[in-house]
Amino acid sequence: MPVGRISTVDNIYARLGVTPVINAAGTETASGGAMMVPEALEAMQQAAKQYVLVEELNDAIGWRIAEATGAEAGMVTSGAAGGLLLSAAACIAGDDPAKVSRLPQSGGMANQFIIHRSHRINYDHMFRAAGGEFVEIGIPRTTYEWELRDAINESTAGVVWVESPSVVGGTLPFETVVAIAHEYNVPVIVDAASMLPPVSHLRLWIEQGADLVSYSGGKGIRGPQNSGMLAGRADLIAGARASSSPRTGVGRAAKVSRETMAGFAAALERFLEHDHDVDFREHLAQAEVICEILGESQRVKIELITDQRITPDPVVRLAPVAGARWTPDELRARLLAGDPRIYTRREHHYLVIRTHCLHGDEPETVARAIRELVG
Protein backbone atom coordinates (compact mmCIF):
# COMPACT_ATOMS: atom_id res chain seq x y z
CA MET A 1 0.00 0.00 0.00
CA PRO A 2 1.51 3.38 -0.95
CA VAL A 3 2.03 5.56 2.09
CA GLY A 4 2.80 9.25 1.76
CA ARG A 5 2.65 12.26 4.03
CA ILE A 6 0.00 11.62 6.71
CA SER A 7 -2.58 14.37 6.99
CA THR A 8 -3.01 16.10 10.33
CA VAL A 9 -6.76 15.85 9.82
CA ASP A 10 -8.20 12.96 11.81
CA ASN A 11 -10.02 11.06 9.09
CA ILE A 12 -10.08 7.51 7.76
CA TYR A 13 -7.27 8.11 5.26
CA ALA A 14 -4.98 9.59 7.90
CA ARG A 15 -5.66 6.66 10.21
CA LEU A 16 -4.79 4.24 7.42
CA GLY A 17 -1.65 6.15 6.51
CA VAL A 18 -2.81 7.03 2.98
CA THR A 19 -2.31 10.54 1.64
CA PRO A 20 -5.15 11.95 -0.51
CA VAL A 21 -4.47 13.46 -3.92
CA ILE A 22 -5.73 16.39 -5.93
CA ASN A 23 -7.71 14.60 -8.60
CA ALA A 24 -6.85 16.23 -11.93
CA ALA A 25 -7.52 13.00 -13.82
CA GLY A 26 -11.31 13.20 -13.69
CA THR A 27 -13.70 10.42 -12.77
CA GLU A 28 -11.52 7.42 -13.51
CA THR A 29 -11.64 4.47 -11.13
CA ALA A 30 -7.96 4.68 -10.16
CA SER A 31 -8.58 7.97 -8.34
CA GLY A 32 -11.94 6.94 -6.89
CA GLY A 33 -14.43 8.27 -9.43
CA ALA A 34 -16.51 11.38 -8.75
CA MET A 35 -17.49 12.76 -5.35
CA MET A 36 -20.88 11.33 -4.41
CA VAL A 37 -23.72 13.79 -4.18
CA PRO A 38 -25.25 14.25 -0.67
CA GLU A 39 -28.49 12.66 -1.84
CA ALA A 40 -26.65 9.42 -2.59
CA LEU A 41 -24.88 9.35 0.76
CA GLU A 42 -28.12 9.93 2.63
CA ALA A 43 -29.92 7.22 0.65
CA MET A 44 -27.16 4.74 1.39
CA GLN A 45 -27.35 5.44 5.11
CA GLN A 46 -31.12 4.93 5.06
CA ALA A 47 -30.81 1.72 3.06
CA ALA A 48 -28.29 0.30 5.52
CA LYS A 49 -30.85 0.38 8.33
CA GLN A 50 -33.39 -2.04 6.81
CA TYR A 51 -33.48 -5.24 4.79
CA VAL A 52 -35.17 -5.75 1.44
CA LEU A 53 -35.24 -8.43 -1.20
CA VAL A 54 -32.49 -7.37 -3.58
CA GLU A 55 -34.36 -8.59 -6.67
CA GLU A 56 -37.37 -6.44 -5.79
CA LEU A 57 -35.15 -3.42 -5.26
CA ASN A 58 -33.48 -3.93 -8.63
CA ASP A 59 -36.95 -4.28 -10.22
CA ALA A 60 -38.01 -0.93 -8.80
CA ILE A 61 -34.85 0.92 -9.81
CA GLY A 62 -34.79 -0.87 -13.16
CA TRP A 63 -38.15 0.68 -13.98
CA ARG A 64 -36.69 4.14 -13.26
CA ILE A 65 -33.66 3.38 -15.44
CA ALA A 66 -35.92 2.35 -18.30
CA GLU A 67 -37.94 5.53 -17.95
CA ALA A 68 -34.80 7.71 -17.90
CA THR A 69 -33.18 6.05 -20.92
CA GLY A 70 -36.21 5.27 -23.05
CA ALA A 71 -35.35 1.58 -22.95
CA GLU A 72 -37.71 -1.34 -22.40
CA ALA A 73 -35.95 -2.34 -19.17
CA GLY A 74 -32.99 -1.59 -16.95
CA MET A 75 -30.99 -2.79 -13.96
CA VAL A 76 -28.31 -1.62 -11.55
CA THR A 77 -24.85 -3.06 -12.16
CA SER A 78 -21.45 -3.03 -10.50
CA GLY A 79 -20.15 -0.16 -12.61
CA ALA A 80 -20.22 0.02 -16.38
CA ALA A 81 -17.75 -2.87 -16.52
CA GLY A 82 -20.20 -5.07 -14.65
CA GLY A 83 -22.81 -4.05 -17.19
CA LEU A 84 -20.57 -5.20 -20.03
CA LEU A 85 -19.94 -8.55 -18.35
CA LEU A 86 -23.69 -9.09 -17.96
CA SER A 87 -24.37 -7.87 -21.50
CA ALA A 88 -22.04 -10.52 -22.84
CA ALA A 89 -23.65 -13.20 -20.68
CA ALA A 90 -27.13 -12.12 -21.79
CA CYS A 91 -26.22 -12.26 -25.48
CA ILE A 92 -24.55 -15.66 -25.15
CA ALA A 93 -26.87 -17.50 -22.76
CA GLY A 94 -30.04 -15.40 -22.44
CA ASP A 95 -32.05 -16.52 -19.44
CA ASP A 96 -31.77 -20.24 -20.25
CA PRO A 97 -30.78 -21.85 -16.91
CA ALA A 98 -28.77 -24.60 -18.58
CA LYS A 99 -26.70 -22.14 -20.62
CA VAL A 100 -26.37 -19.66 -17.76
CA SER A 101 -24.95 -22.38 -15.51
CA ARG A 102 -22.30 -23.29 -18.10
CA LEU A 103 -20.77 -19.84 -18.53
CA PRO A 104 -17.98 -18.95 -19.03
CA GLN A 105 -17.73 -22.30 -20.81
CA SER A 106 -19.51 -21.23 -24.00
CA GLY A 107 -18.62 -23.99 -26.44
CA GLY A 108 -21.45 -24.71 -28.84
CA MET A 109 -23.15 -21.36 -28.18
CA ALA A 110 -23.03 -18.19 -30.25
CA ASN A 111 -20.21 -16.44 -28.38
CA GLN A 112 -18.45 -14.12 -30.85
CA PHE A 113 -18.55 -10.35 -30.47
CA ILE A 114 -17.68 -8.19 -33.43
CA ILE A 115 -15.77 -5.01 -32.64
CA HIS A 116 -13.95 -2.33 -34.61
CA ARG A 117 -10.22 -2.77 -34.20
CA SER A 118 -9.96 0.87 -33.14
CA HIS A 119 -12.47 0.20 -30.32
CA ARG A 120 -10.35 -2.40 -28.55
CA ILE A 121 -9.73 -1.20 -24.97
CA ASN A 122 -8.84 -2.75 -21.61
CA TYR A 123 -12.48 -3.47 -20.75
CA ASP A 124 -12.56 -6.19 -23.41
CA HIS A 125 -11.87 -8.52 -20.49
CA MET A 126 -15.51 -8.21 -19.41
CA PHE A 127 -16.70 -9.94 -22.57
CA ARG A 128 -14.05 -12.65 -22.37
CA ALA A 129 -14.81 -13.28 -18.70
CA ALA A 130 -18.37 -14.22 -19.69
CA GLY A 131 -17.13 -16.66 -22.33
CA GLY A 132 -17.01 -14.30 -25.28
CA GLU A 133 -14.51 -14.14 -28.12
CA PHE A 134 -13.71 -11.13 -30.30
CA VAL A 135 -13.79 -10.79 -34.07
CA GLU A 136 -12.12 -7.57 -35.22
CA ILE A 137 -13.08 -5.53 -38.25
CA GLY A 138 -11.39 -2.57 -39.88
CA ILE A 139 -8.07 -0.89 -39.27
CA PRO A 140 -7.55 2.18 -37.05
CA ARG A 141 -8.49 4.61 -39.83
CA THR A 142 -10.85 2.71 -42.14
CA THR A 143 -13.69 0.17 -41.97
CA TYR A 144 -15.94 -1.00 -44.79
CA GLU A 145 -19.52 -2.22 -44.57
CA TRP A 146 -18.64 -5.53 -46.18
CA GLU A 147 -16.27 -6.26 -43.28
CA LEU A 148 -19.12 -6.18 -40.78
CA ARG A 149 -21.39 -8.24 -43.00
CA ASP A 150 -18.63 -10.77 -43.63
CA ALA A 151 -17.91 -11.13 -39.91
CA ILE A 152 -21.51 -12.03 -38.97
CA ASN A 153 -22.25 -15.75 -38.84
CA GLU A 154 -24.09 -18.34 -36.74
CA SER A 155 -21.54 -17.87 -33.93
CA THR A 156 -22.14 -14.13 -33.62
CA ALA A 157 -23.56 -13.10 -30.23
CA GLY A 158 -23.42 -9.32 -30.67
CA VAL A 159 -21.68 -6.25 -32.01
CA VAL A 160 -19.82 -4.03 -29.53
CA TRP A 161 -19.58 -0.25 -29.88
CA VAL A 162 -17.33 1.75 -27.53
CA GLU A 163 -18.31 5.40 -27.06
CA SER A 164 -15.29 6.93 -25.35
CA PRO A 165 -12.68 9.68 -25.72
CA SER A 166 -10.08 6.89 -25.56
CA VAL A 167 -10.92 5.35 -28.93
CA VAL A 168 -9.75 6.54 -32.31
CA GLY A 169 -11.62 7.03 -35.57
CA GLY A 170 -12.03 4.93 -38.65
CA THR A 171 -15.24 3.14 -37.66
CA LEU A 172 -18.44 2.71 -39.57
CA PRO A 173 -21.13 5.23 -38.58
CA PHE A 174 -23.13 3.98 -35.60
CA GLU A 175 -26.39 4.02 -37.55
CA THR A 176 -24.78 1.80 -40.20
CA VAL A 177 -23.59 -0.66 -37.55
CA VAL A 178 -27.08 -0.86 -36.07
CA ALA A 179 -28.76 -1.26 -39.45
CA ILE A 180 -26.48 -4.10 -40.57
CA ALA A 181 -26.54 -5.88 -37.19
CA HIS A 182 -30.33 -5.76 -36.99
CA GLU A 183 -30.61 -7.00 -40.57
CA TYR A 184 -29.09 -10.23 -39.22
CA ASN A 185 -30.96 -10.10 -35.86
CA VAL A 186 -27.72 -9.42 -33.98
CA PRO A 187 -27.86 -7.12 -30.91
CA VAL A 188 -25.66 -4.03 -30.55
CA ILE A 189 -24.03 -3.32 -27.17
CA VAL A 190 -22.80 0.19 -26.35
CA ASP A 191 -20.18 0.96 -23.72
CA ALA A 192 -21.05 4.56 -22.75
CA ALA A 193 -19.40 4.46 -19.33
CA SER A 194 -17.92 7.93 -19.29
CA MET A 195 -20.28 9.87 -21.59
CA LEU A 196 -22.50 11.56 -18.97
CA PRO A 197 -23.45 14.41 -18.74
CA PRO A 198 -25.27 15.78 -20.72
CA VAL A 199 -28.61 14.26 -19.72
CA SER A 200 -29.51 13.82 -23.40
CA HIS A 201 -26.86 11.09 -23.65
CA LEU A 202 -29.01 8.88 -21.43
CA ARG A 203 -31.39 8.33 -24.33
CA LEU A 204 -29.06 8.90 -27.29
CA TRP A 205 -27.97 5.35 -28.11
CA ILE A 206 -31.28 3.67 -27.30
CA GLU A 207 -33.00 6.13 -29.64
CA GLN A 208 -30.46 5.27 -32.34
CA GLY A 209 -31.20 1.56 -32.04
CA ALA A 210 -28.80 0.12 -29.47
CA ASP A 211 -30.04 -3.06 -27.79
CA LEU A 212 -28.00 -2.68 -24.59
CA VAL A 213 -26.20 0.38 -23.19
CA SER A 214 -23.93 0.30 -20.14
CA TYR A 215 -23.22 3.45 -18.08
CA SER A 216 -21.11 4.18 -15.04
CA GLY A 217 -22.95 5.37 -11.94
CA GLY A 218 -19.85 6.73 -10.25
CA LYS A 219 -18.74 9.21 -12.90
CA GLY A 220 -21.07 11.89 -14.26
CA ILE A 221 -24.08 10.62 -12.30
CA ARG A 222 -22.03 10.97 -9.09
CA GLY A 223 -23.48 7.95 -7.36
CA PRO A 224 -21.47 5.22 -5.59
CA GLN A 225 -18.24 4.58 -7.48
CA ASN A 226 -18.99 0.87 -7.80
CA SER A 227 -22.45 1.43 -9.32
CA GLY A 228 -23.65 1.48 -12.90
CA MET A 229 -26.69 0.77 -14.98
CA LEU A 230 -27.60 -1.36 -17.94
CA ALA A 231 -30.53 -0.36 -20.16
CA GLY A 232 -32.01 -2.06 -23.19
CA ARG A 233 -34.30 -4.72 -24.55
CA ALA A 234 -36.43 -6.47 -21.95
CA ASP A 235 -35.36 -9.96 -23.01
CA LEU A 236 -31.67 -9.06 -22.83
CA ILE A 237 -32.05 -7.40 -19.42
CA ALA A 238 -33.78 -10.59 -18.25
CA GLY A 239 -30.76 -12.51 -19.51
CA ALA A 240 -28.40 -10.18 -17.68
CA ARG A 241 -30.39 -10.58 -14.47
CA ALA A 242 -30.24 -14.37 -14.86
CA SER A 243 -26.44 -14.28 -14.71
CA SER A 244 -26.14 -11.69 -11.95
CA SER A 245 -26.28 -11.55 -8.17
CA PRO A 246 -28.12 -12.60 -6.05
CA ARG A 247 -28.16 -15.59 -8.37
CA THR A 248 -25.02 -17.65 -8.87
CA GLY A 249 -24.21 -17.04 -12.53
CA VAL A 250 -21.01 -15.67 -14.01
CA GLY A 251 -21.92 -12.21 -12.73
CA ARG A 252 -22.24 -13.23 -9.08
CA ALA A 253 -18.85 -11.69 -8.31
CA ALA A 254 -20.14 -8.36 -9.66
CA LYS A 255 -22.51 -8.06 -6.70
CA VAL A 256 -24.32 -4.78 -5.96
CA SER A 257 -25.37 -4.09 -2.37
CA ARG A 258 -28.74 -2.68 -1.40
CA GLU A 259 -26.92 0.44 -0.13
CA THR A 260 -25.23 0.94 -3.50
CA MET A 261 -28.51 0.44 -5.35
CA ALA A 262 -30.27 3.00 -3.19
CA GLY A 263 -27.42 5.49 -3.53
CA PHE A 264 -27.39 5.07 -7.29
CA ALA A 265 -31.17 5.58 -7.53
CA ALA A 266 -30.94 8.83 -5.55
CA ALA A 267 -28.02 10.05 -7.65
CA LEU A 268 -29.87 9.26 -10.87
CA GLU A 269 -32.90 11.26 -9.75
CA ARG A 270 -30.66 14.19 -8.90
CA PHE A 271 -28.79 13.85 -12.21
CA LEU A 272 -32.04 14.11 -14.17
CA GLU A 273 -33.07 17.32 -12.39
CA HIS A 274 -29.70 19.05 -12.09
CA ASP A 275 -28.58 21.99 -14.26
CA HIS A 276 -25.43 20.52 -15.80
CA ASP A 277 -24.78 23.61 -17.92
CA VAL A 278 -23.86 25.47 -14.73
CA ASP A 279 -21.34 22.74 -13.85
CA PHE A 280 -19.89 22.76 -17.35
CA ARG A 281 -19.33 26.52 -17.27
CA GLU A 282 -17.62 26.17 -13.90
CA HIS A 283 -15.33 23.42 -15.17
CA LEU A 284 -14.62 25.39 -18.34
CA ALA A 285 -13.57 28.37 -16.24
CA GLN A 286 -11.22 26.07 -14.30
CA ALA A 287 -9.72 24.78 -17.54
CA GLU A 288 -9.23 28.32 -18.82
CA VAL A 289 -7.39 29.25 -15.62
CA ILE A 290 -5.06 26.29 -16.15
CA CYS A 291 -4.45 27.28 -19.75
CA GLU A 292 -3.78 30.88 -18.78
CA ILE A 293 -1.18 29.98 -16.14
CA LEU A 294 0.54 27.41 -18.33
CA GLY A 295 0.46 29.80 -21.27
CA GLU A 296 3.24 31.71 -19.50
CA SER A 297 5.57 28.75 -20.09
CA GLN A 298 7.48 28.36 -23.34
CA ARG A 299 7.88 24.61 -22.85
CA VAL A 300 4.27 23.48 -23.07
CA LYS A 301 1.93 23.03 -26.00
CA ILE A 302 -1.66 23.45 -24.77
CA GLU A 303 -4.91 22.15 -26.25
CA LEU A 304 -8.35 22.73 -24.70
CA ILE A 305 -11.13 20.31 -25.70
CA THR A 306 -14.71 21.33 -24.88
CA ASP A 307 -16.86 19.31 -27.30
CA GLN A 308 -19.27 17.23 -25.20
CA ARG A 309 -19.72 14.80 -28.08
CA ILE A 310 -16.12 13.81 -27.31
CA THR A 311 -15.85 14.38 -23.56
CA PRO A 312 -18.42 15.34 -20.91
CA ASP A 313 -16.09 17.77 -19.12
CA PRO A 314 -13.43 20.19 -20.44
CA VAL A 315 -10.04 18.59 -21.00
CA VAL A 316 -6.63 20.26 -21.12
CA ARG A 317 -4.03 18.31 -23.08
CA LEU A 318 -0.35 19.16 -22.65
CA ALA A 319 2.60 18.16 -24.81
CA PRO A 320 6.25 19.23 -24.74
CA VAL A 321 7.32 21.72 -27.39
CA ALA A 322 10.33 20.89 -29.52
CA GLY A 323 13.43 20.95 -27.37
CA ALA A 324 11.61 20.82 -24.04
CA ARG A 325 13.21 18.45 -21.54
CA TRP A 326 10.13 16.84 -20.06
CA THR A 327 7.90 13.93 -20.98
CA PRO A 328 4.27 13.28 -19.99
CA ASP A 329 5.24 10.16 -18.03
CA GLU A 330 8.03 11.91 -16.13
CA LEU A 331 5.89 14.94 -15.35
CA ARG A 332 2.99 12.77 -14.20
CA ALA A 333 5.26 10.88 -11.79
CA ARG A 334 6.77 14.07 -10.37
CA LEU A 335 3.34 15.62 -9.81
CA LEU A 336 2.21 12.56 -7.90
CA ALA A 337 5.37 12.64 -5.78
CA GLY A 338 4.92 16.31 -4.91
CA ASP A 339 3.28 18.11 -2.02
CA PRO A 340 0.37 18.30 -2.48
CA ARG A 341 0.14 15.12 -4.50
CA ILE A 342 -1.48 15.71 -7.90
CA TYR A 343 -2.91 12.84 -9.91
CA THR A 344 -3.17 13.31 -13.70
CA ARG A 345 -3.69 11.15 -16.77
CA ARG A 346 -1.55 10.24 -19.72
CA GLU A 347 -3.34 9.61 -22.99
CA HIS A 348 -1.27 8.80 -26.07
CA HIS A 349 1.50 11.45 -26.14
CA TYR A 350 -0.21 13.94 -23.83
CA LEU A 351 -0.44 14.75 -20.16
CA VAL A 352 -4.17 15.21 -19.62
CA ILE A 353 -5.97 17.31 -17.02
CA ARG A 354 -9.70 16.81 -16.56
CA THR A 355 -11.44 19.46 -14.49
CA HIS A 356 -14.49 17.42 -13.44
CA CYS A 357 -13.09 16.62 -9.98
CA LEU A 358 -11.22 19.85 -9.20
CA HIS A 359 -12.48 22.10 -6.41
CA GLY A 360 -11.67 25.53 -4.95
CA ASP A 361 -8.17 26.73 -5.81
CA GLU A 362 -7.02 23.31 -7.06
CA PRO A 363 -6.88 24.39 -10.75
CA GLU A 364 -4.35 27.10 -9.86
CA THR A 365 -2.40 24.68 -7.67
CA VAL A 366 -2.20 22.12 -10.48
CA ALA A 367 -1.20 24.63 -13.14
CA ARG A 368 1.50 26.28 -11.02
CA ALA A 369 2.98 22.93 -10.05
CA ILE A 370 3.20 21.93 -13.71
CA ARG A 371 4.68 25.29 -14.71
CA GLU A 372 7.36 24.99 -12.04
CA LEU A 373 8.30 21.43 -12.99
CA VAL A 374 8.53 22.01 -16.74
CA GLY A 375 10.39 25.28 -16.22
C-alpha positions, 0 to 999 in steps of 0.5 A: 500500500503506498504511504505518503505524508500523513494528513493532520486531519483525523479522518479515515485516510490519515488513520490508514496512513494514505495521503489523498491526492488532488484529482486532476484525472477526472472520474476514472476508477484509479482515483476513486471516481466522482465525489458522491452527491449528498443525496446518494450518501443519505440514501445509502445510510437509510438503506443500511438500516433495513433489509429488502429483497435485492431482486425487488429493489433492482426491479423498482430501480430498473423501472426508473432506469428504463424511464430515464433512458427510453429503454424497455428495461434496466438494472443496476450493475457493478459499474459500467464494466459489470454491465458489459460482463452481464451484456455478454452473458445475456447475449450468449446464454439469455435466461436459459438456466442450462446455458447460464450455468455453463458460462464462461464455458460457452462452447457450442453457443453463439459467443463471438462479439464483433468489434472495430479494431480501433475500439479495442480497450482494456475493458474487453476482459468483461466480454471474455470473462463471460465466455465471449470471443472477439472478431475484429473488423477494420483498421484504425483509420478505415472500416468498410460495410462488407467487413461487418457483414462478412464477420456475422455468422451463426456464432455471432452473439453481438456487435460491440460499440465503444463510445469513449474519448479513448478510442480513435476514428475509422469506424463505420457510422453507428447508424450503419452498424445498427442497421447491418446488425439488426438485418441479421438479428444481432444485438448491438451493445454500447459501452457509454461508461464515461459519456455523462453528462449531458442528460440527453446522452441517457437516451441517445444510443437507445434512440439510435437503435442500441439493444443494450447500453452500459453506463457508469454510476460513479462518474457523471451521475455521481453515485457510488463509485462501484455502481452502474446501470444497464438499459435495453431490450427487456429480453436481454435485461432478463438474460443479464439478471439471470447471470447476476447476483443474487443468483449464482451465474457468471456475474455473481462476483459483480454483486451490488449491495442494497446500499449501493442500489439506493445510492445510485437511484438517488443520484440518478434522480438528482442527475435528471433534475440538475442543471449541468450547464452550470457545472460545465461553465464552472469546469470550463472556467477552471480549464481556462485558468489552467491554460492561462497559467501554463500559457506563460511557459514556453515549454508546453503546447496546450490544447483545450477540448470542450466538445461534449460529443467527445468528452463530458467535461473540459479537457486540457491536453499538454505536450512538450514543445520541440526541445523541451526536456520533459515527458508526460510520463516523467511529469505525471510521476513528479506531480504525484510525488509532490506536495500536495500530490497531484494525480493526472492522466496520460493519454497517447502522447499527452499529459491530460488534465480533466477538471471534473473533480477539481475544487476551490483553488485546485486548478491554480495549484495544479497549473502552477505545479506543472509550470514549475516542474517544466520550467 
